């Protein structure tokens, strides 16, 4: 049966209704919630969230993510549930309602001891992760994106039907997330030309379709006309410096960094995405050097290109020089673009996200995929 609520579709026997905030806060099972900006000296306990294996799973679908229509995605989910005799509720909403729907689903997941499943690309995953991380409930993934870096890094199949079947037997495992100001991110965050690149990429995809070649061409077009420079004061630990850059890129995903050929020198405990994060600074260069940089990136050797600097960090504060009267800077995180008030605080969060993973899939990286 399909029911409709206020801008929310629910497939199942009833409409999902948000519980009170008291329920969401009182049932985190050992996870006291704290603001993202709180002192991180006290590590969050690593007890797993309360989970009832027989409870109804909550699936959240963004109507704008991926190329398949909603009926096809619903069929994938319902087929997997039917094979295992499991129950699920499917919530479909537009991008504007996604944060509210994800937050409502996460609150219900905590109350019921179940998980929220994000169905879509990295941007949709980010919104569901934000809600799941705050509430303390497990999150699952059925990927429908272009690159699916988050899913591939954590051993989740990129074929949706396979991913849907495997998550039914998966258990919650802690994975690292980063934060840029008050926003959680899974894969990357950035300032400068990279947010412009993402906006251009969406325009190209709307015109030419979703593929990795379209994304690559859009990136080249953006980089070749990049002129705007950022003046940044960067503080990491006890060190501080001023830089001129076209973009500051922060990676929390080792697979993406490996495919760029941009893993920084190992100077801290852990690796990007598992104990630390990586920062890449692209210094202003001329047109010929920019073409060379793009070729290095296409060959997976970006770290060797002139004008590219990388380093590891746990916590970084970025203070951009802004025009008089401006207080916000354009940033990007997991493919989403937003304006944030400076200074920009970027850090590894102590509290993990609990991701549904099949046994043995944690911290695995799929073999690199060719551009298609």
Beta strands, then each sheet from edge to edge (+ up, - down):
strand 1: 2-5
strand 2: 8-11
strand 3: 57-62
strand 4: 88-93
strand 5: 115-120
strand 6: 138-143
strand 7: 171-175
strand 8: 178-180
strand 9: 183-185
strand 10: 188-192
strand 11: 230-236
strand 12: 239-245
strand 13: 247-251
strand 14: 271-272
strand 15: 275-282
strand 16: 308-313
strand 17: 315-320
strand 18: 328-333
strand 19: 336-341
strand 20: 344-348
strand 21: 353-357
sheet 1: 1+ 2- 4+ 3+ 5+ 6+
sheet 2: 7+ 21-
sheet 3: 9+ 8- 20+ 17- 11+ 12-
sheet 4: 14+ 15+ 13- 10+ 18- 19+
sheet 5: 14+ 15+ 16-
end
